[in-house]
């Protein structure tokens, strides 16, 4: 396996996210430290010309080769990063240059595996390479991707998604998780975990890990909902009924449900469970507390209820989650 030649091409263009480029490249490079034989990886930075490329961080990067020079070569993995623009109201939009789309489409024709990091999914979609596929991107541009490309199945939650030979990643640091997953696909989980340690990453997150948390969801549209969310956080360890929350908000039970669905796109019960799961996740990651205590503290009361909630929302068990994400020694 180690003798296989794998040409990995990192696409460069003006104002590209710097970490989108250097993060995966560093992962592929560090793999060599963990192997006795050559990895076979040849990582090159490619752009339209050999002129320096200005990244979003203001750091210039020198391409190794041009898109035209890669035309006759067989590419193993094409990694496509992204770029954004931010307006005066701090609204973020992915920016896609038509010339980059043309080049990526051409390179994809002789590539075994495609990968986008962060908003790079917008480039792949514009090139017609994501049609009918389930993909992810940074949460801030997920709706834009869905609106502009209805033929693409956008899931804004996971940190990365694999749909056959196409891999898409979410936020900036998720480029490391995606690159580690590509390494695991080529060389196995054991070596990928060793690379994660070299990166001083506390964990190697699986694709199902969410890029969201209840505390990072969109801001409440009304003071009443904001007050309700604070109330839920304060009382998360005890049972809460819709009637109790409705009384707090001075509305009827039916109106309360309507408010939650309008503002948070979920029922009160689903929101309460999401907060409890997030609190439990945090305790599993940062404490040695037994599952029984975590279940009680977070309002699940029993470990069975805690297990069911984790399976329902995260597709794993609390014990499995702790083994993957625990950050305390």
NUVEX-355133 format. One record per atom (N, C-alpha, C): x negated, y, z. Coordinates in steps of 0.02 Angstrom, whole numbers, padded with zeros to 5 digits, always signed. Last residue first. Layout:
REM residues N
XYZ...
END
This chain:
REM residues 329
+00355+00707+01576+00310+00650+01584+00334+00605+01640+00488+00761+01467+00453+00763+01531+00410+00701+01537+00564+00748+01353+00505+00793+01349+00468+00799+01415+00652+00632+01257+00630+00651+01324+00565+00690+01320+00699+00582+01137+00693+00654+01145+00668+00677+01214+00705+00442+01133+00680+00479+01076+00660+00551+01093+00757+00403+01254+00695+00371+01233+00664+00409+01174+00878+00474+01257+00823+00492+01303+00757+00463+01280+00950+00405+01158+00934+00475+01149+00876+00496+01194+00964+00281+01218+00926+00286+01156+00905+00358+01144+01045+00321+01327+00980+00289+01338+00935+00294+01277+01161+00371+01262+01119+00415+01304+01049+00386+01315+01167+00309+01091+01184+00305+01162+01141+00353+01202+01232+00381+00937+01182+00345+00976+01206+00341+01048+01311+00472+00868+01296+00407+00837+01242+00368+00873+01355+00590+00918+01285+00587+00897+01266+00521+00864+01493+00576+00945+01468+00639+00919+01397+00635+00891+01517+00441+00984+01565+00476+00941+01534+00538+00909+01412+00411+01068+01421+00372+01007+01466+00409+00958+01436+00505+01168+01374+00508+01130+01381+00469+01065+01561+00463+01217+01554+00531+01189+01491+00535+01146+01530+00335+01266+01578+00343+01211+01571+00410+01177+01439+00367+01370+01418+00327+01313+01465+00336+01254+01524+00437+01457+01465+00470+01429+01442+00433+01366+01612+00336+01491+01638+00395+01456+01581+00433+01423+01522+00252+01557+01558+00228+01498+01584+00286+01457+01482+00326+01665+01433+00316+01612+01467+00289+01549+01606+00446+01719+01579+00378+01716+01529+00373+01659+01613+00591+01720+01634+00550+01777+01605+00480+01776+01589+00695+01637+01612+00633+01606+01637+00583+01658+01534+00812+01689+01607+00806+01684+01633+00744+01650+01401+00823+01715+01425+00852+01652+01500+00841+01640+01385+00754+01836+01369+00826+01832+01400+00859+01771+01417+00622+01796+01457+00658+01845+01447+00733+01840+01316+00592+01703+01387+00585+01684+01431+00625+01731+01203+00610+01782+01214+00654+01724+01287+00652+01704+01217+00505+01873+01219+00574+01897+01233+00622+01840+01209+00395+01786+01269+00404+01828+01275+00476+01851+01082+00403+01730+01140+00416+01688+01203+00429+01729+00965+00490+01839+00999+00429+01813+01061+00448+01774+00846+00614+01792+00908+00597+01826+00938+00533+01797+00732+00669+01746+00732+00596+01757+00796+00573+01791+00749+00796+01617+00749+00771+01685+00744+00695+01686+00754+00834+01482+00711+00872+01528+00709+00847+01600+00841+00757+01404+00776+00778+01376+00728+00803+01430+00952+00742+01483+00917+00682+01461+00847+00699+01435+00992+00874+01494+00968+00839+01554+00931+00775+01536+01029+00901+01362+00976+00940+01393+00948+00904+01454+01134+00810+01345+01074+00805+01303+01016+00842+01336+01226+00863+01435+01197+00797+01448+01134+00788+01407+01256+00982+01370+01227+00984+01436+01194+00918+01453+01313+00929+01252+01252+00970+01249+01218+00974+01316+01424+00863+01304+01372+00824+01270+01307+00864+01267+01496+00973+01352+01473+00921+01398+01416+00879+01367+01523+01040+01233+01483+01073+01285+01455+01021+01334+01601+00944+01169+01539+00965+01138+01493+01000+01188+01712+00936+01255+01668+00878+01248+01601+00899+01218+01766+01062+01233+01743+01044+01300+01695+00985+01296+01802+01048+01098+01752+01098+01118+01723+01081+01186+01899+00949+01103+01838+00937+01065+01783+00986+01085+01997+01015+01180+01965+00954+01205+01900+00940+01169+02035+01123+01095+02002+01136+01160+01966+01074+01187+01985+01083+00924+02033+01085+00978+01997+01101+01043+01905+01194+00805+01911+01131+00841+01963+01139+00896+01868+01319+00754+01882+01264+00708+01882+01196+00742+01858+01430+00829+01802+01382+00834+01812+01321+00789+01969+01510+00795+01904+01540+00809+01846+01491+00807+02076+01422+00765+02063+01480+00723+01992+01506+00733+02072+01327+00865+02065+01305+00796+02048+01363+00750+02092+01409+00978+02031+01370+00971+02019+01349+00898+02222+01458+00950+02166+01504+00957+02099+01468+00947+02299+01341+00953+02295+01379+00891+02235+01427+00893+02287+01308+01087+02261+01262+01036+02251+01299+00970+02356+01418+01142+02285+01406+01158+02253+01362+01105+02484+01399+01096+02447+01457+01072+02372+01448+01086+02519+01285+01168+02518+01282+01095+02476+01340+01067+02515+01334+01300+02472+01278+01280+02464+01277+01204+02519+01516+01302+02550+01450+01306+02500+01397+01283+02409+01623+01398+02445+01605+01337+02477+01536+01348+02309+01665+01488+02376+01696+01489+02413+01685+01423+02192+01601+01503+02196+01647+01446+02262+01684+01443+02219+01521+01613+02163+01568+01616+02168+01621+01562+02322+01445+01559+02336+01490+01614+02281+01542+01621+02251+01371+01467+02303+01417+01443+02321+01468+01497+02172+01295+01552+02140+01344+01509+02191+01395+01483+02273+01217+01612+02230+01260+01653+02197+01314+01611+02327+01151+01501+02369+01195+01540+02328+01243+01583+02222+01073+01462+02242+01127+01417+02285+01177+01456+02112+01040+01603+02170+01026+01560+02184+01085+01515+01964+00972+01660+01997+01033+01637+02053+01014+01589+01868+00906+01795+01919+00897+01743+01951+00964+01725+01700+00976+01813+01764+00952+01840+01814+00943+01783+01586+01028+01755+01580+00966+01794+01645+00939+01821+01617+01150+01697+01608+01092+01654+01605+01026+01692+01643+01278+01740+01683+01223+01769+01671+01157+01734+01562+01364+01669+01559+01365+01742+01592+01303+01773+01601+01336+01537+01532+01322+01559+01527+01319+01635+01733+01382+01540+01720+01311+01528+01650+01293+01551+01710+01519+01558+01746+01481+01609+01732+01406+01602+01650+01550+01438+01611+01558+01500+01645+01518+01557+01759+01527+01354+01699+01487+01346+01654+01491+01408+01848+01625+01398+01865+01554+01405+01803+01510+01400+01782+01741+01361+01794+01728+01432+01810+01655+01444+01789+01727+01223+01724+01730+01256+01731+01714+01330+01926+01734+01204+01892+01671+01190+01823+01670+01223+01945+01868+01244+01981+01815+01278+01947+01747+01266+01872+01943+01157+01848+01939+01226+01882+01882+01262+01850+01861+00996+01889+01900+01044+01859+01893+01114+01763+01785+00925+01791+01844+00891+01830+01888+00939+01608+01722+00982+01680+01726+00987+01705+01790+00955+01475+01677+00870+01502+01716+00925+01578+01717+00924+01439+01507+00821+01455+01577+00806+01487+01612+00865+01331+01412+00932+01385+01419+00883+01400+01493+00873+01241+01390+01030+01218+01428+00972+01271+01435+00918+01299+01311+01124+01281+01379+01145+01257+01421+01087+01310+01189+01057+01370+01227+01072+01355+01299+01090+01191+01181+00924+01210+01166+00992+01271+01209+01007+01122+01109+00771+01165+01154+00809+01167+01134+00882+01061+01015+00700+01025+01079+00705+01065+01130+00744+01062+00847+00768+01097+00907+00744+01052+00968+00749+00994+00697+00707+00990+00750+00757+01020+00814+00729+00993+00605+00605+01057+00621+00635+01055+00676+00687+00860+00583+00572+00900+00626+00528+00965+00647+00560+00762+00595+00725+00792+00559+00670+00838+00606+00631+00611+00679+00774+00684+00677+00774+00711+00637+00715+00491+00641+00875+00502+00637+00803+00577+00627+00795+00430+00749+01005+00473+00696+00979+00472+00697+00903+00341+00844+01038+00366+00803+01093+00404+00743+01066+00198+00864+00940+00271+00867+00942+00294+00821+00998+00066+00875+00910+00088+00892+00978+00163+00905+00978+00025+00820+00796+00056+00886+00790+00077+00914+00857-00011+00695+00842-00064+00741+00820-00038+00813+00814+00117+00644+00860+00076+00658+00919+00019+00705+00901+00154+00628+00728+00192+00674+00770+00153+00692+00832+00067+00526+00692+00057+00593+00663+00094+00645+00704+00126+00424+00764+00058+00444+00781+00041+00512+00751+00247+00412+00697+00247+00434+00767+00178+00457+00789+00202+00364+00575+00236+00429+00577+00237+00456+00649+00154+00239+00611+00107+00290+00589+00138+00359+00591+00279+00179+00646+00223+00181+00694+00173+00236+00674+00365+00180+00534+00378+00224+00591+00317+00231+00637+00286+00174+00369+00316+00146+00429+00319+00195+00488+00243+00228+00249+00195+00190+00289+00223+00161+00354+00351+00289+00179+00294+00261+00142+00252+00213+00184+00440+00326+00277+00465+00290+00219+00409+00256+00181+00356+00400+00359+00384+00338+00385+00410+00295+00327+00336+00509+00274+00279+00468+00293+00304+00400+00318+00465+00559+00274+00436+00536+00210+00376+00491+00224+00475+00595+00408+00520+00543+00381+00494+00515+00315+00383+00698+00411+00370+00637+00450+00414+00579+00426+00452+00789+00331+00388+00762+00308+00370+00699+00346+00562+00814+00416+00572+00785+00350+00508+00754+00324+00498+00872+00526+00536+00810+00535+00547+00775+00468+00444+00985+00464+00400+00936+00495+00435+00869+00503+00556+01054+00426+00512+01031+00373+00463+00979+00400+00616+01102+00537+00639+01036+00516+00597+01010+00458+00575+01232+00551+00534+01181+00582+00556+01110+00565+00683+01292+00467+00612+01297+00453+00570+01241+00484+00830+01184+00446+00793+01244+00463+00718+01237+00455+00840+01044+00342+00877+01101+00369+00830+01159+00383+00811+00952+00188+00799+00969+00258+00835+01033+00277+00844+00810+00086+00853+00882+00098+00846+00896+00172+00793+00697-00037+00792+00714+00034+00800+00789+00041+00835+00574-00152+00835+00646-00138+00840+00658-00064+00856+00443-00181+00789+00470-00192+00784+00545-00182+00983+00425-00066+00943+00387-00114+00873+00418-00122+00984+00550+00028+01034+00522-00017+00997+00490-00074+00947+00598+00189+00922+00561+00130+00981+00533+00091+00935+00749+00277+00978+00697+00249+00942+00663+00191+00897+00832+00431+00882+00813+00362+00927+00756+00342+00973+00882+00534+00910+00916+00520+00881+00893+00453+01154+00898+00508+01091+00861+00520+01029+00901+00504+01255+01005+00473+01237+00985+00541+01169+00950+00547+01308+01041+00351+01263+01089+00384+01237+01065+00451+01325+00962+00208+01335+00947+00279+01284+00989+00317+01397+00970+00050+01353+01004+00098+01373+00986+00169+01397+00896-00093+01427+00883-00028+01382+00910+00027+01422+00985-00244+01374+00960-00194+01410+00951-00128+01510+01050-00322+01497+00980-00340+01449+00946-00291+01510+01181-00284+01562+01138-00257+01553+01064-00274+01403+01289-00264+01395+01223-00295+01447+01174-00266+01437+01404-00199+01407+01411-00265+01402+01344-00302+01489+01356-00077+01529+01399-00121+01502+01401-00192+01382+01283-00023+01445+01249-00037+01488+01290-00085+01286+01384-00009+01272+01326-00051+01337+01291-00071+01352+01468+00082+01334+01493+00016+01322+01435-00032+01356+01384+00192+01419+01403+00160+01406+01430+00090+01218+01375+00222+01256+01315+00203+01321+01333+00167+01137+01473+00269+01155+01476+00198+01196+01416+00175+01117+01446+00403+01137+01514+00384+01157+01520+00311+01071+01315+00416+01141+01329+00432+01164+01397+00407+00976+01253+00281+00979+01294+00341+01051+01316+00353+01052+01100+00221+01008+01158+00213+01011+01198+00278+01091+00938+00153+01092+00989+00205+01046+01046+00186+01201+00830+00056+01139+00866+00069+01147+00912+00129+01259+00704-00045+01267+00734+00021+01200+00765+00040+01292+00726-00222+01252+00702-00165+01270+00738-00101+01352+00778-00332+01381+00719-00302+01343+00692-00242+01204+00855-00385+01274+00842-00400+01298+00776-00371+01076+00897-00373+01110+00875-00312+01183+00857-00324+01018+00950-00485+00989+00888-00459+01024+00862-00397+01036+01071-00548+01081+01016-00564+01059+00949-00537+00965+01179-00509+00934+01138-00562+00978+01079-00581+01038+01222-00403+01040+01262-00464+01011+01225-00523+00997+01123-00311+01067+01125-00334+01072+01165-00399+00862+01156-00293+00880+01090-00321+00951+01090-00348+00881+01283-00236+00844+01276-00299+00862+01210-00332+00947+01253-00119+00980+01296-00168+00946+01291-00236+00855+01183-00046+00910+01146-00075+00947+01187-00127+00772+01274+00013+00751+01247-00051+00805+01206-00084+00800+01317+00139+00846+01338+00086+00823+01316+00017+00720+01177+00207+00757+01238+00223+00803+01256+00164+00654+01084+00074+00649+01104+00144+00683+01171+00153+00686+00942-00028+00691+01014-00017+00685+01028+00057+00620+00818-00132+00632+00841-00063+00637+00916-00063+00625+00671-00234+00634+00743-00226+00647+00761-00154+00525+00549-00309+00562+00569-00249+00564+00645-00244+00465+00532-00434+00498+00475-00401+00545+00498-00346+00473+00632-00581+00459+00628-00509+00498+00570-00478+00499+00685-00706+00448+00634-00699+00424+00630-00626+00601+00777-00689+00609+00725-00739+00557+00671-00737+00557+00874-00605+00598+00821-00576+00607+00763-00624+00498+00966-00691+00455+00922-00651+00493+00863-00622+00615+01027-00743+00569+00992-00787+00524+00943-00748+00671+01084-00628+00709+01035-00667+00664+00994-00713+00568+01172-00593+00585+01116-00549+00624+01063-00586+00575+01263-00701+00514+01224-00688+00528+01163-00645+00704+01316-00686+00685+01283-00748+00624+01238-00737+00691+01374-00559+00741+01321-00571+00722+01282-00633+00599+01473-00584+00581+01418-00539+00628+01360-00549+00674+01558-00665+00614+01527-00693+00591+01468-00650+00777+01602-00577+00792+01558-00635+00731+01523-00663+00759+01597-00404+00733+01627-00466+00745+01579-00524+00865+01622-00274+00843+01570-00322+00822+01604-00387+00885+01649-00105+00867+01679-00169+00838+01625-00214+01013+01643+00017+00959+01609-00018+00948+01642-00085+01046+01771+00133+01065+01736+00072+01003+01703+00041+01103+01835+00286+01051+01799+00250+01080+01765+00189+01130+01990+00362+01159+01932+00329+01107+01901+00283+01094+02107+00422+01058+02046+00441+01092+01983+00414+01144+02218+00366+01184+02188+00420+01156+02122+00444+01057+02241+00263+01055+02287+00319+01095+02261+00379+01007+02072+00214+01032+02139+00202+01031+02180+00266+00879+01967+00162+00920+01987+00219+00942+02060+00208+00843+01826+00061+00845+01898+00069+00893+01914+00125+00732+01682+00052+00795+01716+00068+00787+01791+00063+00674+01528-00018+00664+01598-00001+00732+01630+00011+00602+01361+00000+00651+01411-00018+00630+01481+00000+00521+01214-00073+00539+01258-00018+00588+01311-00042+00515+01054-00129+00538+01120-00150+00558+01161-00089+00409+00929-00177+00435+00964-00118+00451+01036-00136+00407+00780-00255+00411+00851-00270+00445+00885-00211+00309+00638-00260+00357+00677-00219+00351+00751-00237+00241+00587-00375+00273+00543-00327+00328+00581-00289+00232+00620-00547+00235+00648-00479+00270+00598-00433+00127+00598-00681+00181+00566-00643+00177+00591-00572+00086+00730-00796+00070+00686-00739+00133+00658-00706+00108+00824-00895+00093+00754-00915+00084+00705-00858+00141+00942-00817+00188+00912-00864+00171+00840-00883+00052+01011-00742+00080+00950-00712+00125+00912-00760+00024+01125-00812-00029+01074-00808-00004+01009-00779+00142+01197-00790+00128+01172-00857+00075+01117-00855+00131+01234-00657+00185+01189-00677+00170+01158-00744-00043+01231-00607+00017+01264-00633+00069+01211-00651-00136+01218-00452-00122+01202-00522-00059+01238-00544-00153+01271-00330-00205+01226-00354-00198+01214-00429-00122+01442-00279-00101+01378-00308-00161+01337-00330-00153+01525-00129-00180+01511-00195-00155+01444-00222-00055+01642-00042-00074+01572-00050-00098+01561-00121-00047+01775+00074-00055+01752+00005-00082+01681+00003+00072+01821+00191+00009+01785+00181+00007+01761+00108+00195+01870+00219+00144+01918+00199+00076+01887+00188+00290+01778+00242+00252+01800+00301+00200+01852+00284+00336+01742+00118+00379+01783+00160+00343+01811+00220+00189+01753+00011+00241+01718+00047+00282+01767+00089+00127+01780-00147+00142+01813-00084+00200+01778-00050+00004+01688-00230+00076+01695-00218+00086+01727-00150-00126+01722-00348-00104+01715-00279-00029+01727-00272-00117+01636-00507-00123+01698-00468-00099+01686-00397-00097+01532-00590-00146+01522-00536-00157+01584-00495+00081+01517-00619+00013+01535-00639-00033+01521-00580+00187+01449-00561+00190+01465-00632+00122+01482-00660+00115+01324-00450+00154+01385-00464+00153+01397-00540+00079+01204-00325+00090+01221-00395+00133+01282-00402-00033+01120-00226+00013+01177-00227+00018+01201-00299-00046+00945-00192-00066+01004-00230-00012+01058-00225-00108+00803-00117-00061+00859-00108-00087+00920-00146-00112+00642-00135-00147+00699-00165-00097+00757-00163-00119+00495-00040-00087+00559-00051-00135+00609-00084-00189+00385-00007-00166+00389-00077-00132+00454-00092-00246+00366+00114-00173+00367+00111-00148+00363+00039-00384+00253+00135-00355+00315+00106-00279+00310+00102-00387+00167+00295-00394+00169+00222-00366+00235+00196-00357+00189+00425-00426+00167+00410-00440+00170+00335-00263+00328+00487-00270+00269+00443-00343+00253+00430-00249+00446+00552-00221+00387+00585-00229+00323+00545-00296+00544+00471-00331+00532+00534-00310+00466+00567-00201+00548+00369-00266+00517+00355-00305+00502+00419-00097+00624+00421-00089+00551+00416-00156+00516+00406-00131+00755+00405-00145+00724+00469-00137+00648+00468-00080+00780+00275-00152+00781+00288-00170+00744+00352+00057+00776+00292+00026+00728+00246-00049+00724+00258+00070+00884+00383+00090+00816+00402+00056+00765+00357+00027+00991+00304-00011+00973+00363+00006+00902+00386+00129+00996+00208+00060+00982+00187+00017+00960+00246+00241+01032+00287+00236+00965+00257+00165+00948+00236+00189+01169+00323+00210+01117+00370+00206+01047+00342+00163+01250+00211+00106+01224+00250+00126+01168+00298+00293+01274+00158+00238+01249+00116+00185+01215+00159+00372+01321+00258+00400+01269+00213+00345+01236+00172+00296+01424+00308+00298+01361+00345+00326+01304+00303+00323+01526+00212+00256+01498+00220+00258+01430+00254+00452+01538+00097+00436+01531+00168+00369+01495+00175+00413+01642-00045+00430+01577-00017+00413+01577+00058+00380+01755-00116+00421+01763-00055+00445+01696-00026+00355+01673-00272+00353+01734-00231+00403+01733-00174+00317+01498-00257+00344+01555-00293+00346+01614-00245+00271+01325-00268+00258+01393-00244+00293+01445-00288+00298+01159-00219+00315+01212-00266+00305+01280-00233+00189+01030-00200+00223+01082-00162+00235+01141-00208+00181+00864-00243+00178+00932-00270+00220+00978-00227+00086+00725-00225+00137+00765-00192+00129+00837-00213+00049+00575-00294+00041+00646-00306+00100+00683-00275-00019+00436-00238+00043+00473-00229+00029+00548-00237-00077+00278-00276-00089+00349-00285-00022+00385-00282-00105+00144-00168-00059+00176-00214-00074+00250-00217-00180+00091-00068-00214+00105-00131-00168+00138-00182-00098+00061+00038-00140+00121+00045-00174+00139-00020-00042-00060+00000+00000+00000+00000-00043+00063+00000
END
